[in-house]
Amino acid sequence: MLWKLAYLLQPETAHQLAIALLKRYPRFMFRLMTRPIDSHPALSQKLWGMDFANPIGLAAGFDKNAEIVPAMMQMGFGFIEVGTLTPRAQAGNDKPRLFRLSKDRAIINRLGFNNQGQQYAHRRLEMLYNQPRKSIIGVNIGKNKDTDDAIADYVLGWQQMADVADYITVNISSPNTAGLRELQQYKQLQRLLEALGNVRIKHQKKIPLLVKIAPDLGQEQIKDIVELSLTYQVNGLIISNTTIERFDSLKSYHVQQTGGLSGQPLFQKSTAVLAKFYRLTEGRIPLIGVGGVASAEQAYQKIRAGANLIQLYTALIYSGFRLVHEIHRQLPRLLAKDGYNHISQAIGRGA
Ligand SMILES: Cc1cc2nc3c(=O)[nH]c(=O)nc-3n(C[C@H](O)[C@H](O)[C@H](O)COP(=O)(O)O)c2cc1C
């Protein structure tokens, strides 16, 4: 019902309204949208020394400014990734910059890292971080549009956010910031990981470093990223961000808009890239599978392709938070059907 009403609004206005309501009335919104659920023991994992009650995460970009973390914890996410946060607040690209492709159950966005900046989010996370909580909190960092030194922005991001994060994701894959995806190239990535390695050694708090990559990579680039990730002790890879590809199958009006495409049409491509990374890393680096997950079956396919954890974004716009519950309920059944009694037994079995 709420979701149907939201469709009458511009997509960005609908999102802003949802954030405002979830921020102001987290408990009320929770009761309105979903029912409480306990995580099934077959879904819990210890990763990087932390307990994930379940493998279902909120993908970056949904709660850019860490405004609705308590509400998202109640919704049953095992982990919540806020951001992308840049060192300084910035407005992002001109509107309109977010488009629903309803017939394809997809979205195109060219938001361009609109966010309130790291200090704002830090203040919000400070209030929660040391309280007892059920979900892991990840912080996704990026660079400002007008920065001259991209690497310095990531180093600063680490310094500013590490004390309120369980893990940090370095986002080098959004298509809407000029030059960002070039950081995935060998030399640039090496320099970035070296710089981050130095700041991590100095920082008293040791937290995992994750790198979020694009689905639009060739085999050689994938090999390079794996090699560098192993050399520089990257703790996890998030696969993937949105794609700049426009599939022939797309039917919606907005298909030619510039930006990153997410949702159903991205599922196959991002899952294939995930499986490639799994085969090359052979389980040495935990992977987070994201892109087009809209059902428990698809969450399970990501796990079989090599994901320890999965994340959701676009399907939440089309199906609402009931999807989190559906995955909670169905995943243990899907595991049992294949003879597994714990998620860890299924990871990479289909890669
Ligand atoms: C409107 C929108 C904004 C996004 N913003 C970010 C972002 O700030 N940082 C980031 O790493 N990914 C961002 N993403 C990408 C998602 O986190 C995710 O990787 C991608 O949408 C694929 O998952 P999905 O098909 O489930 O949406 C954004 C996606 C959408 C749709």
The ligand as an SDF file (V2000), in Angstrom:
LIG
                    3D

 31 33  0  0  0  0  0  0  0  0999 V2000
   19.7050    4.9730   -6.2830 C   0  0  0  0  0  0  0  0  0  0  0  0
   20.9530    4.2040   -6.0510 C   0  0  0  0  0  0  0  0  0  0  0  0
   22.0210    4.8060   -5.3730 C   0  0  0  0  0  0  0  0  0  0  0  0
   23.1960    4.0850   -5.1490 C   0  0  0  0  0  0  0  0  0  0  0  0
   24.2160    4.6840   -4.4670 N   0  0  0  0  0  0  0  0  0  0  0  0
   25.3460    3.9710   -4.2010 C   0  0  0  0  0  0  0  0  0  0  0  0
   26.3900    4.5500   -3.4550 C   0  0  0  0  0  0  0  0  0  0  0  0
   26.3110    5.6920   -2.9980 O   0  0  0  0  0  0  0  0  0  0  0  0
   27.5030    3.8060   -3.2470 N   0  0  0  0  0  0  0  0  0  0  0  0
   27.6380    2.5230   -3.7070 C   0  0  0  0  0  0  0  0  0  0  0  0
   28.6600    1.8870   -3.4600 O   0  0  0  0  0  0  0  0  0  0  0  0
   26.6300    1.9420   -4.3960 N   0  0  0  0  0  0  0  0  0  0  0  0
   25.5090    2.6310   -4.6380 C   0  0  0  0  0  0  0  0  0  0  0  0
   24.4980    2.0370   -5.3470 N   0  0  0  0  0  0  0  0  0  0  0  0
   24.6760    0.6620   -5.8590 C   0  0  0  0  0  0  0  0  0  0  0  0
   24.0580   -0.3780   -4.9460 C   0  0  0  0  0  0  0  0  0  0  0  0
   24.6690   -0.4030   -3.6900 O   0  0  0  0  0  0  0  0  0  0  0  0
   24.1760   -1.7840   -5.5930 C   0  0  0  0  0  0  0  0  0  0  0  0
   25.5400   -2.1070   -5.7190 O   0  0  0  0  0  0  0  0  0  0  0  0
   23.5220   -1.8500   -6.9680 C   0  0  0  0  0  0  0  0  0  0  0  0
   22.3490   -1.0840   -7.0050 O   0  0  0  0  0  0  0  0  0  0  0  0
   23.1820   -3.2900   -7.3920 C   0  0  0  0  0  0  0  0  0  0  0  0
   22.2820   -3.8800   -6.4960 O   0  0  0  0  0  0  0  0  0  0  0  0
   20.6790   -3.9440   -6.7690 P   0  0  0  0  0  0  0  0  0  0  0  0
   20.4990   -4.4770   -8.1460 O   0  0  0  0  0  0  0  0  0  0  0  0
   20.1570   -4.8460   -5.6770 O   0  0  0  0  0  0  0  0  0  0  0  0
   20.1810   -2.5560   -6.6230 O   0  0  0  0  0  0  0  0  0  0  0  0
   23.3120    2.7480   -5.5960 C   0  0  0  0  0  0  0  0  0  0  0  0
   22.2350    2.1530   -6.2540 C   0  0  0  0  0  0  0  0  0  0  0  0
   21.0710    2.8520   -6.4870 C   0  0  0  0  0  0  0  0  0  0  0  0
   19.9220    2.1850   -7.1930 C   0  0  0  0  0  0  0  0  0  0  0  0
  1  2  1  0
  2  3  1  0
  2 30  2  0
  3  4  2  0
  4  5  1  0
  4 28  1  0
  5  6  2  0
  6  7  1  0
  6 13  1  0
  7  8  2  0
  7  9  1  0
  9 10  1  0
 10 11  2  0
 10 12  1  0
 12 13  2  0
 13 14  1  0
 14 15  1  0
 14 28  1  0
 15 16  1  0
 16 17  1  0
 16 18  1  0
 18 19  1  0
 18 20  1  0
 20 21  1  0
 20 22  1  0
 22 23  1  0
 23 24  1  0
 24 25  2  0
 24 26  1  0
 24 27  1  0
 28 29  2  0
 29 30  1  0
 30 31  1  0
M  END
$$$$
